[in-house]
């Protein structure tokens, strides 16, 4: 029987996978089966961490707003400020409020004065 030479397609697929896992350590970047497993784990972790990143940033913004408010005696707590904001229908999200609190505190005072009036 004559020898059948395989094509290049499977080799090309494996090298693509190896390029993705080239920075992994040991067998995680060498062996094809383990590369597949590590690649699926990496994608799953990336998916979870995108959700976790949203949570972490929201916590950071809330903490920043709370510290600016308490330091400058604008309000007693973050929750009261947010409650009054929604009552007055001043729709500013937490990211914008945190940036205002860090970069321009006087603007945050103006917003709080609008709420108090």
Secondary structure, 3 states (H helix, E strand, C coil): CCCCCCCCHHHHHHHHHHHHCCCCCHHHHCCHHHHHHHHHHHHHHHHHHHHHHHHHHHHHHHHHHHHHHHHCCCCCCHHHHHHHHHHCCCCCCHHHHHHHHHHCHHHHHHHHHHHHC
